[in-house]
Amino acid sequence: MEHRHNCRHTTKHPVSLIYQDHQPIEGICRDISREGLQIETDDTTLPNNAAVRVVFKGDETMVGKEIRAIVIHRREGCIGMMFTTQPENVARQS
């Protein structure tokens, strides 16, 4: 049973995950809520608790928006993240 306080919004926003001095990891934001987001990506090498910058690309309403988040879980093809800063209007624009 899922215990979320806020509903998820399904999206298809392309993103880049920026982690320290590593090459950016490209992915697709599959869902987003006021608390976090799920990224579909082939590269799931980020460690749990890694602090990353999530940079939105592609969509005119989202391009250039940046959110800070930490990696909560990883599994094949997917990274679950929790925001460390409150996103401005991101979940509402999805």
C-alpha positions as CSV (number, residue, x, y, z in Angstrom):
1,M,0.0,0.0,0.0
2,E,1.3,3.4,-1.0
3,H,1.4,6.2,1.7
4,R,1.8,9.4,-0.4
5,H,0.6,12.7,0.9
6,N,0.4,14.3,-2.6
7,C,-0.8,12.8,-5.9
8,R,1.6,12.1,-8.7
9,H,1.3,13.7,-12.1
10,T,2.2,11.7,-15.2
11,T,4.7,13.5,-17.4
12,K,7.1,12.9,-20.3
13,H,9.6,15.8,-19.7
14,P,13.2,15.2,-20.8
15,V,15.7,15.9,-18.0
16,S,19.4,15.9,-17.2
17,L,20.6,14.8,-13.8
18,I,23.8,16.7,-12.7
19,Y,25.9,14.9,-10.1
20,Q,29.2,16.4,-8.9
21,D,31.7,16.5,-11.8
22,H,30.2,13.4,-13.6
23,Q,28.8,13.5,-17.1
24,P,25.1,14.5,-17.0
25,I,22.6,11.5,-17.0
26,E,19.8,11.9,-19.5
27,G,16.4,10.6,-18.8
28,I,12.6,11.2,-18.9
29,C,10.6,12.4,-15.9
30,R,7.8,9.9,-15.8
31,D,5.9,11.3,-12.8
32,I,6.2,14.2,-10.4
33,S,4.6,15.3,-7.2
34,R,5.1,18.1,-4.6
35,E,7.6,15.7,-2.9
36,G,9.6,14.1,-5.6
37,L,9.8,12.6,-9.1
38,Q,10.6,9.4,-10.9
39,I,13.1,9.4,-13.8
40,E,13.3,6.7,-16.5
41,T,16.9,6.3,-17.6
42,D,19.3,3.6,-18.7
43,D,22.0,4.9,-16.3
44,T,21.0,4.0,-12.7
45,T,24.6,4.3,-11.3
46,L,23.9,7.2,-9.0
47,P,24.2,6.1,-5.4
48,N,21.4,6.3,-3.0
49,N,21.3,9.6,-1.1
50,A,23.3,11.3,-4.0
51,A,22.4,15.0,-4.1
52,V,21.7,16.0,-7.7
53,R,20.4,18.9,-9.8
54,V,17.5,17.9,-12.1
55,V,17.4,20.2,-15.1
56,F,14.3,20.1,-17.3
57,K,14.6,20.3,-21.1
58,G,12.5,20.2,-24.2
59,D,9.1,21.5,-23.0
60,E,8.8,25.3,-23.4
61,T,7.0,25.6,-20.0
62,M,9.6,23.6,-18.2
63,V,12.9,24.2,-20.1
64,G,15.7,25.5,-17.9
65,K,13.8,24.8,-14.6
66,E,16.2,23.3,-12.1
67,I,15.3,21.4,-8.9
68,R,17.6,19.9,-6.3
69,A,16.8,16.3,-5.2
70,I,18.3,13.2,-3.6
71,V,18.2,9.7,-4.9
72,I,15.9,7.6,-2.8
73,H,15.8,4.3,-4.7
74,R,17.2,2.8,-7.9
75,R,16.1,-0.1,-10.0
76,E,16.6,-1.2,-13.5
77,G,15.5,1.7,-15.8
78,C,14.3,3.9,-13.0
79,I,15.5,6.4,-10.3
80,G,13.2,7.6,-7.6
81,M,14.1,11.0,-6.1
82,M,12.9,13.3,-3.3
83,F,13.1,17.1,-3.6
84,T,15.5,18.9,-1.2
85,T,14.1,22.3,-2.3
86,Q,10.5,23.0,-2.9
87,P,9.9,23.3,-6.7
88,E,8.1,26.4,-7.9
89,N,5.0,25.4,-9.8
90,V,6.6,22.3,-11.3
91,A,4.0,19.8,-10.2
92,R,1.2,22.1,-11.2
93,Q,2.6,22.6,-14.7
94,S,3.0,18.9,-15.4
